[in-house]
Amino acid sequence: MSQAKSGRPSGRPVYIVDGARTPFIKARGKPGPFTPVDLAVQCGRPLLLRQPFAASAFDQVILGCVNAIADEQNPARVAALRLGCGTEMVAFTVAINCGSGMQSIDTAYRYIREGSSDMILAGGAESLSHAPLVVRADAVDFLAAMNAAKSPMDKAKAIAGFRPDMLTPVIGLERGLTDPITNLGMGQTAEVLAHLFHVSREMADAYSVESHKRLAKAAAEGWLTNEIEPMFSKDGELFDHDDGVRADSSVEKLGKLKPVFERPYGKVTAGNSSQITDGASWVILASEDAVKKHGLKPIGVIKDSQWSACDPSVMGLGPVISSTPLLKRAGLSLSDIDVWEINEAFAAQVLSCLAAWNDETFCKGVLGLPGAAGMIDPEKLNIDGGAIALGHPVGASGNRIVLHAINALHRLGKKTAIATECIGGGQGGAMLIEAV
Amino acid sequence: MADGFDKNDLVLKTLRARDEELGPGVKSTAPQPYKNWRVTRDGDNLAWAVLDKQYASANTLSAEVLEELDAILTDLEANRPKGLVIRSAKSSGFIAGADITQFLGMTDEAEVAAQMTRAHAVADRLEALTIPTIAVIHGYCLGGGLEVALACHHRIGVEGSTYGFPEIQLGLHPGLGGTARLTRLIDPLEAMQIMLTGKTLPARKAKSLGIIDVVVPERHVEAAIQAALAGKLSSPKPTLKSRVLDSGPARKLLAQRMRPEADKQAPHKNYPAPYALIDLWEKYGGDFEAMKREEIKSFAHLVLSEASKNLVRVFFLRMKLQGVAGKPPKIKHVHVIGAGAMGGDIAAWVAWRGLTVTLGDVKPEPLAGAIKRAAALYEKIGRGDSLRIRDAMDRLIPDLKGEGIAGADIVIEAVPENLKLKHAIYAATEPKMKAGAILASNTSSIPFEELRTGLKKPERLVGLHFFNPVSRMTLVEVISHDQLDAEVERTARGFAGLIDRLPAPAKSAPGFIVNRALTPYLQEAMAMLDEGIAKETIDKAAEDFGMPMGPIELADTVGLDICLDVAEMLKRELNWAMPDTPDWLREKVEAKKLGRKTGEGLYVWKAGHAVKDPKAAKPDADMADRLILPMLNTCVTLLREKVSDDADVVDAAMIFGSGFAPFRGGPIHYAKARGIAEIKARLAELAEKHGERFKPDAGWDALG
């Protein structure tokens, strides 16, 4: 794994002054009502509306998005224009798979910290229901031959090369969730971790039930109302809550599900994996100057961030290898963190992270610690549920967990949080945040 | 440059002037022999005649413009250039049509015909030039403008240009050879459709019909001109089908089919123009010279018809209200409170017109409904312009928390007619509004003297009363009261203009103009129903008079609940001697049989249409007066009470707000045309027969 460069970051303080996300809505087997940019616009409009400054006041707009659609290349720029940020707004899209929404914040953070920007809109948007269908490679060859054929004879020959199965589309999403280096599906990497860290099916299911219950409670208590902005579709449908949550989830129900990635013996099921959803999230980052200029009220300050990498087959350990350097640089231990947001790609993967931190061999050998780092108190981890209950629109999740970590700190009156995620391809991202 | 580019973009703003191709000498200040045309030749000896009508923001065809064109053609014939380009220097478009003021006050058909014959000679002369003639068209190209373009050999349409013959809306048909040239150029059936409907066609449609040769962006205008000069711009030839359709027997058959269709749109006796056009084509189509000759006669006849004069009056009334709107104010953001039928539709319309709209409601469900209706509306009026639709949808922002109030230039309240509710909303809204922002109410019945109590700044409360459906009804009543800031009132009028609506200023008084004048009409219809007259018969009486829809159908369309509310309010506020609301009407409202919106009211409604009994009795001669005269009487009351101090504004409000028979020129105009003394006598007669409510208003004498 790549290791942290030593020393704490220096530069200007960078504040998060506001943020919002859409409800995360389950993909239901057909394209949902919103494209990635639609989601970003639905989320951004109410957020910008409540700011005391104009949409054109940002220096940049940065958006994480993994599956940009053909009609919306560089979705950040399309979103910026549609949000009324003006034609002179610089906007670019970042992609590091499941970390993209956090990558946008981190990039913004660095621009502001070094002094070249004062205010940046950073977000993440993903419409997994719109993930492209990919035409098979042999079909592409066929179409190319058809195009190249000039004479009727050539055309006839080219047509003869057609086979019906060429029409079968390749699900882009499925390919996108498979690591190209190891050809392991993301779910399989969770199977690898479950095996290496002795996570049982029952543990994973129990963890998943808890995720649903926590999210259901947070929604019922109104803890998400200052975070979620409802969406309105063209056909008059209202989306005002995360619709993947199952308050009545139980170990018994989840126990009945079959493994989806490695049959028949695997432990990872649809029930203990994150859901395929559409969603977007934005946060506004500002320098001290911008805060003063516009009279803003910061809600959080970014203290540090870290990206780390390891073998793609164990990508699920991303949170461990990226958060540990943050803790080291800050001189903090696991228990010093009041709120942990570890993105729930898979229950087995989150549980493996916890196990790794409590594993002396791993901590010594991989993290360079003198011994096991210890346990994270479950009451501090994903306290309002996670992606297993509300889904994982890959480009948006990293943004959401930063926003939610700040909101959770405020609700609890606490100070320090880490938001972190594993990233397909063998990486991890983490951000150390304090409430203001 | 791209359609729909951002007008605020610095790069585009800086370079915009470079975009348009106007030939050499655009910047030349050399004296020109013409007042309205700039004629130059470029290095290749291509002549440019650029129309830039003096003292006007838009080009129209006046006698002077045509006389100058005639002189230009004389010059060109003497000293032949390689070709001629005709173009407009006005950014808004090519030529908006003939200058219709030129016929005002004319009474002699022969005089009109003589003038049109002179105009025809110019068009014929342009057509006869043996050098290539090319009309380059941006923006609108309407009526006489299209006729000039049709007399050119080539028509190059710039993207975004629009084409049409709107003469029919003025009770006319094309008069500068358009009927002959268009039926010759394209499928004559399509040509007749265009002229009979008066609809405006987008460039793509004009190209596919063969009206223009090509559609290009401005940046390819020069290349297209060169192609035309080189003979590489082929204009489509009439097809075999067109020629067959233009043959005598086919025309006879088709004309027979067109007449009932036209009658459905506009009854013959009230609107003669469509028939004159169909007759013209049936008799003379296919014979180019005869068609032109007869077009002049028919046109001259129509120009002097009562219907056309009144429709021209309506055109000027529209211009008058556009003038009342004045200069568009700087308003970018509108907040609408209340996502019900009216609020939601106002918000959708304002967003469509390019403003940012936040639509506030305490519940998300009505917001979702409003967004759905907006999407459906945009789909309909957007004509497949998916970018414009997307942008309008993006500008229409549901706002559950009322965050939009703080930044809004105007806040429009459109919640149910409940004073307590409105006061509570104002109390919560006013403190959040920015300095200088306007608070407007869409109330249709609550006096502003009551609405404004409790406001910190009553001087910024104004009425903006929209009509349903907002996207189709062009009127907005702008309501003032004695504490209103004059500047706020002016801005409110300007705002109406900004969103392409017509402002009718009125003082706060029950029902303002339109609802107050309509109510006695509707009430009388109810009284007639009560007497046992069939609803179809009542509606037919009004339709025969020229109303687009009879009073019973109108009541169902507006909603019986709303009609009842307004009637009760007016009776209460004005001590009106109106017949009491029949019990059965009250019962219908209580049973939620409210009209079109519930599927049943006075009529049963199926698929948006009232189910009518075709066997109902024909109305007798008295019925129309019984319905219409109370409306006229009330309009006179409105003027006497100075709710409006301008009879033209009252006429315009009734036409644009209630659809009052346009060919009658408005209620007051109609009364004057029929004779004040006669109207008074009829009212007195009706009062004797049916009751005091018909008593002629004291204001009639001031009009006489």
Chai-1 contact restraints between the chains, C-beta under 6 A:
chainA,res_idxA,chainB,res_idxB,connection_type,confidence,min_distance_angstrom,max_distance_angstrom,comment,restraint_id
A,V41,B,D394,contact,1.0,0.0,6.0,A-B,restraint_1
A,R45,B,I397,contact,1.0,0.0,6.0,A-B,restraint_2
A,L49,B,E403,contact,1.0,0.0,6.0,A-B,restraint_3
A,L49,B,G404,contact,1.0,0.0,6.0,A-B,restraint_4
A,R50,B,E403,contact,1.0,0.0,6.0,A-B,restraint_5
A,R82,B,D394,contact,1.0,0.0,6.0,A-B,restraint_6
A,T87,B,D6,contact,1.0,0.0,6.0,A-B,restraint_7
A,T87,B,D9,contact,1.0,0.0,6.0,A-B,restraint_8
A,P230,B,P364,contact,1.0,0.0,6.0,A-B,restraint_9
A,F232,B,A368,contact,1.0,0.0,6.0,A-B,restraint_10
A,F232,B,I371,contact,1.0,0.0,6.0,A-B,restraint_11
A,F232,B,P398,contact,1.0,0.0,6.0,A-B,restraint_12
A,K234,B,A375,contact,1.0,0.0,6.0,A-B,restraint_13
A,D235,B,K372,contact,1.0,0.0,6.0,A-B,restraint_14
A,G236,B,A368,contact,1.0,0.0,6.0,A-B,restraint_15
A,G236,B,G369,contact,1.0,0.0,6.0,A-B,restraint_16
A,G236,B,K372,contact,1.0,0.0,6.0,A-B,restraint_17
A,L238,B,P364,contact,1.0,0.0,6.0,A-B,restraint_18
A,L238,B,A368,contact,1.0,0.0,6.0,A-B,restraint_19
A,D240,B,P364,contact,1.0,0.0,6.0,A-B,restraint_20
